Amino acid sequence: TLDVGSGALGTPRQVATTPAPSFLAHGLTDDVLYAVNEQSEGTLTAFVPDQDSPRRIGDAATGGEDPCHLLVHQGSAALVANYSSGTLGLIPLDPRGAPGRERLQVCSFQGSGPDTERQATSHAHYVLPTANPADVLVVDLGADCVRRIRISPGGGLQDEGIAVEFPPGTGPRHAEFSADGALLYVL
């Protein structure tokens, strides 16, 4: 726990268990906490607060290997970057925020870079919303680019191609828009 007033960190304790969590994100409100589990068969786990410990409300496959980032998209879906398989998974969320029973959508990427140890294939690393709710950007470390993905009203994923290319071997990881949306910063 963190005392916001003093900045003091309390004694850490384990409050929930999920296999190999690599990234956490809240839903549109703090009512749901999501964890992607970085395993060869990646999964997403959803928790809700319940007294002193979060309560698990659902799990779902992410559609790829070694998920490393997720974005909750308009409260109705989780978009997951699956690093090792170079895929983006769209997991529908039910009204409570739990992974729904609707079909998982997966978009696979192709590409590589000159660093054969880290860029032998596409490696989706980060998902970023855009000003247009129908589009997201996916940072691809393996292919040295940022990809634009269109989300159809029915939840389908359409690869709209490369939005930004970087010099070979750059290996982009994360991105963020400036406050006015005019610039895209890429790490």
Helices and strands as residue ranges (DSSP letters): E 21-26, E 33-37, E 43-48, E 55-61, E 67-73, E 77-82, E 87-92, E 105-108, E 124-129, E 135-140, E 145-151, E 157-165, E 175-177, E 184-186
